[in-house]
Amino acid sequence: MGTPVIVLFTQDLRPNDHPALSAALHASPQVVPVFVLEPGLLARAARNRRAHLAEALADLRSGLRERGGDLLLRRGDTATEVGRLARETGARTVHLSAGVTRFAARRLDSLRATGLEVCEHPGLTVVPPGDLTPASGDHYKVFTPYWRAWEGARWREVLPAPEALELPEGLEPGDLPELDGDAEGIGALAPDRQTGGWTMARERLRAWLDEGLADYGDRNDDLPGAATSRLSADLRFGCLSPLEIATAARDLPGGSEYVRQLAWRDFHHQVTAAFPWINTRDYRARDREWRDDRDALAAWKEGRTGVPIVDAGMRQLLQEGFMHNRARMITAAFLTKTLLVHWREGAAHFDAHLTDGDVANEYGNWQWTAGTGNDTRPNRAFNPSRQARRFDPEGVYVRRYVPELAELSGARAHTPWLEGFGEGVEGYPAPIADPGK
């Protein structure tokens, strides 16, 4: 009987295509899978993410138990709990997927300080962040040259899920976290949020490949059509492997356009690996003059700006814990470019409600839109009126999420301030800023 090895699950809550789990199984017949719930992280997490995490952990535990193993749940500091588990089992090695955030770096240092052998593996991106570097510098700062390199990169093989697992006897499995989103965390639990777990994630992936992918190139910006994969939360929690998705999609109709979005995701991960302060500091200093406007910020958060396309996006966020990517750009640009409120204020609100929120993609995209990130056109404009006419021409998206405007037909839903001879629509506010800017 070999010495047991530990697999620390983090943002990779799946049995399929899991390099850390596969490596552990090659090293020993006895594998100890564990996830550590850190109270500090839970308290700062959006309730939508906390609920999604609870569902994903329950599903992963079920999947591992079906294979003869289990998922151990521990609470406390990750390194302390992993060290305690190592002493309990005699394990000397821990395998985990490599992360890119400051928290992941601190966790790695703390694990190594326990004296355990720590083995990092790919698994959170299609192409590992450090595999592609420009001739000068440690990371790509602009997407287009990164995309060219990414297209030419050789991908690893997709790994199968293990057929069987063996867990050392006598280990306490630990309790799953409560699903109740009010127990801990910030933000409200969205009534129409998506359910988490690798089983449902794989069903969503199959449906997307069969029914939605072919039209992606033509309809990905179609706000009322909602013609996107809705796999972002599954990717954020690692319930799906980004490599498995990319491999399955790339040769199908619509696949090249969709896979390019996965490359954007990889791009932000390699940026964050090189600049882990992306959620607190400007990636590129722009000397912007930001306004401290609490009233405008509150109106934006509540979807009460009087600009329908903006309000629709903000209300979708509160209702679903999700927002269409085009609406994310429109709402973020309105806050930072029109209202001139700092991107950190908007990102914090998104982070409090998005189920799919993570450091690399969430903050990388906020900085891109605000002009402080990786966009080569820092003054890029997102005129809300023009965006509405182009991506929601009949006002369907607006009427779906802003019921006050449901009775306005067609594009009139985008201009409620013109209805009633300047008095607007009852119950809906006048614009707090010029929607044409």
Buried (B, 14 or more C-beta within 10 A) or exposed (E): EEEBBBBBBBBBBBBBBBBBBBBBBEBBEBBBBBBBBBEEBBEBBBBBBBBBBBBBBBBBBBBBBEBEBBBBBBEEBBBEBBBBBBEBBEBEBBBBBBBBBBBBEEBBEBBEEBEBEBBBBBBBBBBBBBBBBEEEEEBBBEBEEBBEBBEEEEEBEBBEBBEEBBBBEEBEEBEBBEBEBEEBBBBBBBEEBBBBBBBBBBEBBEEBBEEBBBBBBEBBBBBBBBBBBBBBBBBBBBBBBBBBBBBBBBEBEBBBBBBBBBBBBBBBBBBBBBBBEBBEEBBEEEEBEBEEBEEBBEBBBEBBBBBBBBBBBBBBBBBBBBBBBBBBBBBBBBBBBBBBBBBBBBBBBBBBBBBBBBBBBBBBBBBBBBBBBBBEEBEBEBBBBBBBBEBBBBBBBBBBBBEBBEEBEEBBBBBBBEBEEEEBBEEBBEBBBEBEE
